[in-house]
Amino acid sequence: RSSLFAAVLASLPLTSILAMAWLYIETRNTEKVASLSVGIFWAVLPSLLFFIVLPLLLRSGMRFSWAMLCSATLMFIAYSGYVILGRKLGMPL
């Protein structure tokens, strides 16, 4: 009923929170949890492209299935660039 409520609920990083809690319970190492948190932050950035491009394509009149495919493809390309750039910069990927 509420797009805002649905968006907030969908944006909750439940998987990330569970992964960080599990990592801490298993290792009791806060540095590993902090590293995971920073890694998740940087990995989320390429996915934001999907949420920018999808509404633009839909509002331009593109069919839903094609807009999803194009947005997902662009996100995949962004993730690939993220991995390539990360490796060149020495990030642990």
N, C-alpha and C positions, 0 to 999 in steps of 0.2 A: 504494500500500500504506500509506503514511503520510500522513495528512491534514495533519499539521504540516509535513512536508517539501514537500508539494504546495502548501500555502498560502504558505510562504516563497518557493518558486520562482515562483509566480504573482504574488507581490507585488513582485518585483524590477522597478524602473523602467527596464527595458531601453530602451524608446523614448526616454525622457527623457535617459538617459545618452548614447545615440547622437546625439540632437539637440544636446545641449550640446557633445559632442566635435566634431560637424560644424560647429557655429557657431564654436567656437574655432579649428578648422583653417582655416575660410574667412576669419575676421576677425582672429584673434589678439587679440581684445578681451575681456579678462577681465570687464570691467564688463557687457558684453552677456550673457555667460554667467551672471554673478551675478544679473542682472535676470531672465533666463529661469528660473533656478532658483527665485527667490522667486515668480515668476508661476506656476510649476508647483505650488509648495507651496499657494498660495491656491486654485488651480483644482482641486486634489485634494480639498479639504475637502467640497465639495458631493457628490462621488462617494462619500464615506464613508457617507452616508445610505443608499445602496443596500445596502451590506454590513451595515448595522444592521437595516434593514427586512426584507430578504429572509429571513433565518433566523427572524425573529419571525413572519412570515406563514406560512412553511412549517411551523413548529412549532405554529402555531395550527390547522393542518389544511387550509390553502388549497392548491389544486392548484398544481403547479409552474409551469405556463404562466401562470396568473393572478398568482401571486406575483411572477414575473419581470416581467410587464407592469406591475403596480402599483409595484414597486420602481423600475423604469426610468422610469416616468412621474413618480414622486416625485423621482427624481434630476434629470430634465429640468427640473422646476419649480424645484428648488434651484439648478441652473445658471442658469436664467433670472433668478432673484432675485439671484444672484451678479453677473451681467452688469449688471442694472439698478442694483444698489447700487454696484457698481464704477464705473459711469459717473457716478453722482451724487457719488461721492467723488473723482472726477477720476483714477481709475486708468487707465493706458493699456491698453485692451482691444482 
